[in-house]
Amino acid sequence: MESDKHYFIEGLFIIGVSIAAAFAFVWLANAGHRDDVLYRIHFTESVSGLSLGDPVKYRGVDVGTVKSMGIDTDDPRRA
């Protein structure tokens, strides 16, 4: 009887550790990912040649795409 109690406690411990490890794995796997980060950039010069869907590069590496473009209605000099 005493050994059955120990096996039960060991089983609960192993299940608990396994669940905690699974949660930790999922949490750490998603910790560094940001799906959408919005940046608003205002230009005072021409943006000719820039189109929707164009890649956005940072130091030569693609980091996103142009999602929208428009005129600032509060200050039309800014694009």
C-alpha positions in Angstrom: 0.0 0.0 0.0 2.7 2.4 0.9 4.5 1.9 -2.4 1.2 2.5 -4.3 1.0 5.9 -2.6 4.6 6.8 -3.6 3.9 5.8 -7.2 0.8 8.0 -7.3 2.7 11.0 -5.9 5.6 10.4 -8.3 3.1 10.2 -11.2 1.5 13.5 -10.2 4.9 15.1 -9.9 5.9 13.9 -13.4 2.7 15.0 -14.9 3.0 18.4 -13.2 6.6 18.9 -14.4 5.6 17.8 -17.9 2.8 20.4 -18.1 5.0 23.1 -16.7 7.7 22.3 -19.3 5.2 22.4 -22.1 3.9 25.8 -21.0 7.5 27.1 -20.6 8.4 25.8 -24.1 5.4 27.5 -25.7 6.0 30.7 -23.8 9.7 30.9 -24.7 9.0 30.0 -28.3 6.6 33.0 -28.7 8.6 35.4 -26.4 10.6 37.1 -29.2 8.0 37.3 -31.9 6.0 40.4 -32.7 3.6 39.8 -35.5 2.7 43.4 -36.2 4.5 46.6 -35.3 3.2 49.8 -36.9 5.5 52.6 -37.7 4.2 55.9 -39.1 6.9 57.7 -41.1 6.4 61.3 -42.3 8.3 62.6 -45.3 8.8 66.2 -46.3 10.3 65.3 -49.7 9.0 63.3 -52.7 8.1 59.7 -52.2 8.0 58.9 -55.9 8.8 55.3 -56.6 7.4 54.1 -53.3 4.4 51.8 -53.7 2.1 49.7 -51.6 3.6 46.3 -50.9 7.2 47.5 -51.4 9.7 45.9 -49.0 10.9 48.0 -46.0 14.6 47.4 -45.4 16.7 48.1 -42.3 20.4 47.9 -43.0 19.8 45.9 -46.1 17.5 43.3 -44.4 13.8 43.1 -45.3 11.8 43.9 -42.1 8.3 44.5 -43.5 6.2 46.0 -46.3 4.5 49.3 -47.0 0.9 48.8 -45.9 -0.6 52.2 -46.7 0.3 55.7 -47.8 -1.6 59.0 -47.6 -1.6 62.7 -47.2 -1.7 64.3 -43.7 -4.9 66.4 -43.8 -3.7 68.5 -40.8 -0.4 69.4 -42.6 -0.6 68.7 -46.4 3.2 69.6 -46.7 3.9 66.3 -45.0 3.2 63.1 -46.9 
